[in-house]
Amino acid sequence: MRYSRTEYTQLRAAHERIANAQQDYDRLRAAYLQVARTEPGHEVALVMMGADVDRAHAALQALVGLRQSPYALEPSEVLKRQAAADNDDKHSKAASA
């Protein structure tokens, strides 16, 4: 399929916006997981970073064209559970060693 210059420029811009949104989400997600693993008791930081993760995820979904499911958990809740499970695994391995 051939695109006109205008269509091609718009398509490239859309791809760049999606790539930037994905990078933002990945960066915030990694930071959240790092704080959740290293300082699980720092609740204020986790809540603030969780809100940023949720906002970045919603922006990414909007760019891709997905609607948010009313039954889905917030991404920060999923990350919190993942970090807690990782911490439990580390502690159980350290205790058994």
N, CA, C and O of each residue as an XYZ file, in Angstrom:
388
protein
N       0.845     -1.171      0.000
C       0.000      0.000      0.000
C       0.893      1.238      0.000
O       1.869      1.307      0.747
N       0.562      2.187     -0.819
C       1.338      3.420     -0.900
C       0.638      4.511     -0.115
O      -0.586      4.639     -0.130
N       1.446      5.284      0.563
C       0.935      6.405      1.340
C       1.377      7.708      0.689
O       2.450      7.792      0.091
N       0.541      8.703      0.816
C       0.969     10.027      0.385
C       1.978     10.546      1.406
O       2.144      9.954      2.472
N       2.638     11.627      1.091
C       3.620     12.185      2.025
C       2.979     12.554      3.353
O       3.546     12.303      4.417
N       1.821     13.136      3.287
C       1.130     13.549      4.507
C       0.767     12.332      5.354
O       0.989     12.328      6.565
N       0.209     11.299      4.721
C      -0.164     10.099      5.451
C       1.061      9.415      6.056
O       1.024      8.936      7.189
N       2.138      9.379      5.287
C       3.358      8.749      5.774
C       3.935      9.518      6.963
O       4.404      8.915      7.928
N       3.899     10.842      6.890
C       4.387     11.669      7.990
C       3.536     11.455      9.231
O       4.072     11.347     10.334
N       2.235     11.391      9.072
C       1.346     11.150     10.207
C       1.576      9.763     10.800
O       1.557      9.597     12.019
N       1.793      8.776      9.946
C       2.044      7.418     10.401
C       3.349      7.338     11.186
O       3.409      6.698     12.236
N       4.383      7.983     10.678
C       5.672      7.999     11.388
C       5.548      8.698     12.728
O       6.112      8.243     13.724
N       4.812      9.805     12.761
C       4.620     10.543     14.014
C       3.866      9.693     15.031
O       4.182      9.709     16.220
N       2.876      8.959     14.561
C       2.116      8.082     15.457
C       3.007      6.976     16.015
O       2.920      6.651     17.199
N       3.858      6.400     15.178
C       4.781      5.365     15.641
C       5.758      5.919     16.675
O       6.074      5.250     17.658
N       6.227      7.121     16.452
C       7.149      7.749     17.403
C       6.461      8.029     18.739
O       7.057      7.825     19.796
N       5.207      8.494     18.696
C       4.473      8.745     19.942
C       4.263      7.448     20.713
O       4.398      7.419     21.936
N       3.936      6.383     20.001
C       3.744      5.092     20.660
C       5.065      4.590     21.244
O       5.089      4.085     22.367
N       6.151      4.720     20.504
C       7.457      4.279     20.998
C       7.864      5.080     22.236
O       8.379      4.511     23.199
N       7.638      6.384     22.216
C       7.967      7.219     23.374
C       7.106      6.845     24.581
O       7.606      6.788     25.704
N       5.829      6.593     24.357
C       4.938      6.203     25.451
C       5.363      4.852     26.020
O       5.319      4.651     27.234
N       5.768      3.935     25.162
C       6.238      2.627     25.621
C       7.509      2.765     26.439
O       7.661      2.098     27.462
N       8.427      3.624     26.003
C       9.661      3.855     26.758
C       9.363      4.471     28.121
O       9.959      4.079     29.124
N       8.450      5.427     28.160
C       8.067      6.039     29.431
C       7.484      4.999     30.378
O       7.849      4.943     31.552
N       6.585      4.184     29.865
C       5.960      3.155     30.693
C       7.007      2.164     31.203
O       7.004      1.811     32.382
N       7.896      1.716     30.328
C       8.927      0.764     30.739
C       9.859      1.360     31.787
O      10.239      0.680     32.740
N      10.226      2.623     31.615
C      11.122      3.305     32.557
C      10.444      3.431     33.922
O      11.057      3.133     34.947
N       9.190      3.867     33.940
C       8.467      4.026     35.201
C       8.211      2.674     35.868
O       8.280      2.558     37.091
N       7.921      1.670     35.071
C       7.677      0.327     35.601
C       8.939     -0.214     36.260
O       8.877     -0.779     37.352
N      10.084     -0.043     35.602
C      11.348     -0.520     36.166
C      11.684      0.214     37.465
O      12.147     -0.402     38.425
N      11.456      1.511     37.494
C      11.717      2.290     38.705
C      10.802      1.844     39.840
O      11.244      1.716     40.982
N       9.541      1.611     39.535
C       8.594      1.159     40.552
C       9.032     -0.179     41.127
O       9.040     -0.365     42.343
N       9.395     -1.109     40.252
C       9.813     -2.429     40.720
C      11.083     -2.343     41.559
O      11.223     -3.067     42.544
N      12.001     -1.473     41.180
C      13.228     -1.312     41.949
C      12.921     -0.810     43.358
O      13.444     -1.345     44.336
N      12.085      0.201     43.465
C      11.730      0.737     44.786
C      10.940     -0.300     45.582
O      11.154     -0.455     46.785
N      10.040     -1.001     44.925
C       9.233     -2.002     45.621
C      10.089     -3.152     46.139
O       9.780     -3.732     47.180
N      11.147     -3.483     45.433
C      12.023     -4.573     45.866
C      13.015     -4.127     46.931
O      13.285     -4.867     47.877
N      13.553     -2.932     46.785
C      14.591     -2.482     47.711
C      14.042     -1.799     48.950
O      14.627     -1.919     50.027
N      12.932     -1.085     48.822
C      12.339     -0.363     49.945
C      10.824     -0.592     49.994
O      10.052      0.337     49.755
N      10.399     -1.811     50.301
C       8.955     -2.099     50.268
C       8.145     -1.310     51.291
O       6.928     -1.191     51.145
N       8.782     -0.775     52.309
C       8.060     -0.011     53.321
C       7.850      1.445     52.974
O       7.184      2.163     53.719
N       8.395      1.895     51.874
C       8.286      3.310     51.481
C       6.991      3.499     50.693
O       6.993      3.591     49.465
N       5.894      3.553     51.433
C       4.564      3.540     50.815
C       4.255      4.792     50.010
O       3.587      4.708     48.980
N       4.728      5.951     50.458
C       4.436      7.200     49.751
C       5.063      7.174     48.359
O       4.420      7.531     47.372
N       6.316      6.751     48.292
C       6.992      6.677     46.988
C       6.288      5.677     46.078
O       6.120      5.932     44.886
N       5.878      4.543     46.636
C       5.207      3.528     45.817
C       3.867      4.023     45.290
O       3.508      3.743     44.146
N       3.132      4.751     46.110
C       1.838      5.277     45.660
C       2.034      6.314     44.561
O       1.325      6.304     43.555
N       3.001      7.210     44.760
C       3.234      8.256     43.743
C       3.739      7.653     42.444
O       3.289      8.033     41.363
N       4.671      6.714     42.547
C       5.186      6.083     41.335
C       4.121      5.204     40.694
O       4.055      5.101     39.469
N       3.287      4.571     41.511
C       2.199      3.756     40.974
C       1.215      4.585     40.169
O       0.712      4.141     39.137
N       0.942      5.797     40.649
C       0.053      6.684     39.898
C       0.672      7.059     38.557
O      -0.027      7.135     37.546
N       1.991      7.296     38.547
C       2.676      7.607     37.289
C       2.646      6.417     36.332
O       2.451      6.586     35.128
N       2.838      5.215     36.871
C       2.781      4.007     36.042
C       1.389      3.848     35.444
O       1.245      3.557     34.256
N       0.368      4.039     36.269
C      -1.007      3.912     35.780
C      -1.315      4.941     34.698
O      -1.971      4.633     33.703
N      -0.837      6.160     34.902
C      -1.063      7.227     33.918
C      -0.336      6.923     32.605
O      -0.892      7.119     31.525
N       0.909      6.443     32.704
C       1.674      6.098     31.497
C       1.023      4.928     30.766
O       0.985      4.903     29.536
N       0.512      3.963     31.523
C      -0.163      2.817     30.902
C      -1.437      3.257     30.192
O      -1.727      2.803     29.085
N      -2.194      4.140     30.830
C      -3.428      4.634     30.206
C      -3.116      5.429     28.940
O      -3.831      5.317     27.944
N      -2.053      6.230     28.976
C      -1.670      7.000     27.784
C      -1.258      6.069     26.653
O      -1.609      6.295     25.495
N      -0.516      5.024     26.990
C      -0.100      4.056     25.977
C      -1.305      3.335     25.383
O      -1.381      3.144     24.169
N      -2.240      2.938     26.229
C      -3.443      2.275     25.730
C      -4.251      3.199     24.826
O      -4.787      2.762     23.809
N      -4.339      4.472     25.193
C      -5.099      5.424     24.374
C      -4.443      5.604     23.011
O      -5.136      5.704     21.998
N      -3.116      5.646     22.976
C      -2.417      5.800     21.696
C      -2.604      4.578     20.810
O      -2.732      4.699     19.591
N      -2.619      3.415     21.421
C      -2.772      2.181     20.651
C      -4.216      1.978     20.230
O      -4.495      1.292     19.247
N      -5.136      2.579     20.980
C      -6.545      2.474     20.631
C      -7.316      1.485     21.477
O      -8.423      1.086     21.117
N      -6.736      1.082     22.609
C      -7.420      0.152     23.501
C      -8.179      0.916     24.574
O      -7.707      1.929     25.090
N      -9.346      0.419     24.894
C     -10.090      0.988     26.017
C      -9.680      0.253     27.276
O      -9.303     -0.918     27.227
N      -9.754      0.942     28.405
C      -9.422      0.299     29.661
C     -10.580     -0.584     30.093
O     -11.735     -0.157     30.104
N     -10.260     -1.803     30.444
C     -11.278     -2.740     30.899
C     -11.689     -2.392     32.322
O     -10.826     -2.175     33.173
N     -12.981     -2.336     32.599
C     -13.403     -2.018     33.966
C     -13.072     -3.129     34.960
O     -13.113     -2.906     36.170
N     -12.745     -4.325     34.462
C     -12.471     -5.456     35.339
C     -10.981     -5.699     35.548
O     -10.595     -6.561     36.337
N     -10.150     -4.945     34.848
C      -8.709     -5.140     34.951
C      -8.154     -4.418     36.177
O      -8.663     -3.374     36.586
N      -7.118     -4.985     36.741
C      -6.419     -4.331     37.843
C      -5.562     -3.199     37.292
O      -5.148     -3.225     36.133
N      -5.306     -2.223     38.123
C      -4.389     -1.157     37.726
C      -3.000     -1.763     37.579
O      -2.642     -2.667     38.334
N      -2.215     -1.284     36.624
C      -0.867     -1.840     36.441
C      -0.018     -1.762     37.703
O       0.788     -2.658     37.955
N      -0.180     -0.712     38.497
C       0.630     -0.597     39.706
C       0.282     -1.688     40.719
O       1.155     -2.133     41.464
N      -0.972     -2.121     40.759
C      -1.360     -3.208     41.660
C      -0.702     -4.515     41.229
O      -0.253     -5.298     42.067
N      -0.648     -4.742     39.934
C      -0.005     -5.943     39.413
C       1.483     -5.911     39.743
O       2.052     -6.923     40.153
N       2.118     -4.748     39.566
C       3.540     -4.617     39.875
C       3.797     -4.804     41.361
O       4.796     -5.415     41.742
N       2.912     -4.290     42.203
C       3.067     -4.438     43.649
C       3.038     -5.918     44.029
O       3.847     -6.368     44.840
N       2.118     -6.664     43.451
C       2.042     -8.105     43.741
C       3.286     -8.826     43.239
O       3.807     -9.717     43.910
N       3.761     -8.437     42.054
C       4.945     -9.067     41.488
C       6.167     -8.803     42.368
O       6.946     -9.719     42.634
N       6.338     -7.575     42.817
C       7.476     -7.232     43.669
C       7.392     -7.946     45.010
O       8.409     -8.402     45.533
N       6.192     -8.049     45.573
C       6.016     -8.751     46.846
C       6.359    -10.234     46.693
O       6.984    -10.824     47.574
N       5.957    -10.821     45.592
C       6.272    -12.231     45.349
C       7.777    -12.416     45.172
O       8.340    -13.391     45.670
N       8.431    -11.497     44.471
C       9.884    -11.577     44.293
C      10.602    -11.448     45.630
O      11.571    -12.162     45.890
N      10.120    -10.528     46.485
C      10.729    -10.357     47.806
C      10.537    -11.605     48.660
O      11.451    -12.018     49.374
N       9.360    -12.200     48.589
C       9.105    -13.429     49.342
C      10.014    -14.558     48.877
O      10.514    -15.339     49.686
N      10.225    -14.637     47.556
C      11.114    -15.667     47.011
C      12.540    -15.460     47.496
O      13.217    -16.422     47.858
N      13.006    -14.209     47.508
C      14.364    -13.919     47.963
C      14.530    -14.289     49.427
O      15.544    -14.872     49.812
N      13.531    -13.952     50.252
C      13.621    -14.228     51.681
C      13.544    -15.727     51.958
O      14.232    -16.224     52.850
N      12.737    -16.434     51.224
C      12.629    -17.876     51.454
C      13.897    -18.593     50.992
O      14.303    -19.578     51.609
N      14.528    -18.116     49.920
C      15.798    -18.707     49.467
C      16.911    -18.411     50.458
O      17.747    -19.271     50.736
N      16.924    -17.182     50.998
C      17.952    -16.810     51.957
C      17.782    -17.584     53.260
O      18.776    -17.952     53.886
N      16.567    -17.832     53.673
C      16.304    -18.567     54.907
C      16.677    -20.030     54.774
O      17.134    -20.643     55.739
N      16.490    -20.595     53.597
C      16.794    -22.009     53.404
C      18.272    -22.248     53.139
O      18.743    -23.381     53.243
N      19.014    -21.191     52.795
C      20.438    -21.375     52.489
C      21.303    -21.435     53.719
O      22.520    -21.586     53.611
